[in-house]
Amino acid sequence: MPVDVQLVTAIPTPAAAAIRRWAQTTLERAPRADGGRLSAAPAEVCVRVVDEAEMRQLNRDYRHQDRPTNVLSFPAAIELPDSVVWGDVVVCAPVVAAEAEVQNKAYADHFAHMVVHGVLHLLGYDH
């Protein structure tokens, strides 16, 4: 299951291998929200880890909220002959770090939660 991890932030993040594992595990174990079966084809997801400026721009452009947020998902669910492109998950490392500190959580644990949360949105889950 290809998971592309893009680290484009100035602050430390969990290792790309850990981020990839969290996304892959979610794809492997979570059913689609609509009850449909996951394709047997390999799944593709991109997890992009960004700073506040990029996240603020994305949140402004796609949700009309002029502030950074912790995670955004951009579902695609495109069935290709050899794979399914589920979409992109964007995580804002500074926001996640600040939330973890305020909530007295380990940064890596909260980061994992955001990756899983984002991938679940790709599979059709909502709040």
C-alpha positions as CSV (number, residue, x, y, z in Angstrom):
1,M,0.0,0.0,0.0
2,P,1.9,3.1,-1.2
3,V,1.8,6.0,1.3
4,D,3.8,9.0,0.2
5,V,4.9,11.1,3.1
6,Q,6.0,14.7,2.5
7,L,7.7,16.5,5.3
8,V,7.7,20.2,4.5
9,T,7.8,21.7,8.0
10,A,10.5,23.4,10.0
11,I,9.6,21.7,13.3
12,P,10.5,18.1,14.2
13,T,8.0,15.5,13.3
14,P,7.6,11.8,14.0
15,A,9.6,9.7,11.5
16,A,8.2,9.3,8.0
17,A,8.2,5.5,8.5
18,A,5.9,6.0,11.6
19,I,3.5,8.3,9.7
20,R,3.4,5.8,6.8
21,R,2.7,2.9,9.2
22,W,-0.2,4.8,10.9
23,A,-1.8,5.6,7.5
24,Q,-1.3,2.1,6.1
25,T,-2.7,0.4,9.2
26,T,-5.8,2.6,9.0
27,L,-6.3,1.8,5.4
28,E,-5.8,-2.0,6.1
29,R,-8.1,-2.2,9.1
30,A,-10.9,0.4,8.7
31,P,-13.9,-0.4,6.5
32,R,-15.3,2.3,4.3
33,A,-17.9,4.4,6.0
34,D,-20.6,3.6,3.4
35,G,-20.2,-0.1,4.1
36,G,-18.7,-0.8,0.7
37,R,-15.7,-3.1,0.3
38,L,-12.2,-1.8,-0.1
39,S,-10.8,-2.6,-3.5
40,A,-8.3,-5.4,-3.5
41,A,-6.0,-3.1,-5.5
42,P,-3.2,-1.3,-3.6
43,A,-4.3,1.9,-2.0
44,E,-2.5,5.2,-2.5
45,V,-2.5,8.1,0.0
46,C,-0.3,11.1,0.4
47,V,0.3,12.5,3.9
48,R,1.8,16.0,3.7
49,V,3.2,17.6,6.9
50,V,3.2,21.4,6.7
51,D,3.8,24.6,8.6
52,E,1.1,27.1,9.6
53,A,1.3,29.3,6.5
54,E,0.5,26.4,4.1
55,M,-2.2,25.0,6.3
56,R,-3.8,28.5,6.7
57,Q,-3.9,28.9,2.9
58,L,-5.5,25.5,2.4
59,N,-8.0,26.1,5.2
60,R,-8.9,29.5,3.7
61,D,-9.2,28.2,0.1
62,Y,-11.2,25.1,0.9
63,R,-13.0,25.7,4.1
64,H,-13.2,29.6,4.1
65,Q,-11.6,29.7,7.5
66,D,-8.7,32.1,7.7
67,R,-6.6,30.2,10.3
68,P,-4.4,27.1,10.4
69,T,-6.1,23.8,11.6
70,N,-4.6,20.5,12.7
71,V,-5.6,18.2,9.8
72,L,-7.4,18.4,6.4
73,S,-8.3,15.6,4.1
74,F,-8.9,15.8,0.4
75,P,-10.7,12.6,-0.7
76,A,-10.3,11.4,-4.2
77,A,-11.4,7.7,-4.2
78,I,-10.2,7.3,-7.8
79,E,-10.2,3.6,-9.0
80,L,-7.3,3.0,-11.4
81,P,-6.5,-0.3,-13.0
82,D,-3.7,-1.1,-10.6
83,S,-4.6,0.9,-7.5
84,V,-7.1,3.2,-5.7
85,V,-6.0,6.7,-5.0
86,W,-7.8,7.6,-1.7
87,G,-6.5,11.1,-1.6
88,D,-4.4,13.4,0.5
89,V,-4.1,14.2,4.2
90,V,-2.4,17.4,5.3
91,V,-1.2,17.7,8.9
92,C,0.0,21.0,10.4
93,A,2.9,20.0,12.7
94,P,3.0,23.3,14.7
95,V,-0.8,23.2,15.4
96,V,-0.6,19.5,16.4
97,A,2.4,20.2,18.7
98,A,0.6,23.1,20.4
99,E,-2.6,21.1,20.9
100,A,-0.6,18.2,22.4
101,E,1.1,20.5,24.8
102,V,-2.2,22.2,25.9
103,Q,-4.0,18.8,26.2
104,N,-1.0,17.2,28.0
105,K,-0.6,14.5,25.4
106,A,2.6,13.1,23.9
107,Y,3.2,14.8,20.6
108,A,3.7,11.5,18.6
109,D,0.4,10.1,20.1
110,H,-1.5,13.2,19.0
111,F,0.2,13.3,15.6
112,A,-0.8,9.6,15.1
113,H,-4.4,10.5,16.0
114,M,-4.4,13.2,13.4
115,V,-3.1,10.9,10.7
116,V,-5.7,8.2,11.5
117,H,-8.4,10.9,11.7
118,G,-7.4,12.2,8.3
119,V,-7.3,8.8,6.6
120,L,-10.7,7.9,8.1
121,H,-12.1,11.1,6.4
122,L,-10.7,9.7,3.1
123,L,-12.7,6.5,3.7
124,G,-15.9,8.6,4.1
125,Y,-16.1,9.0,7.8
126,D,-17.3,12.3,9.2
127,H,-17.7,13.8,12.7
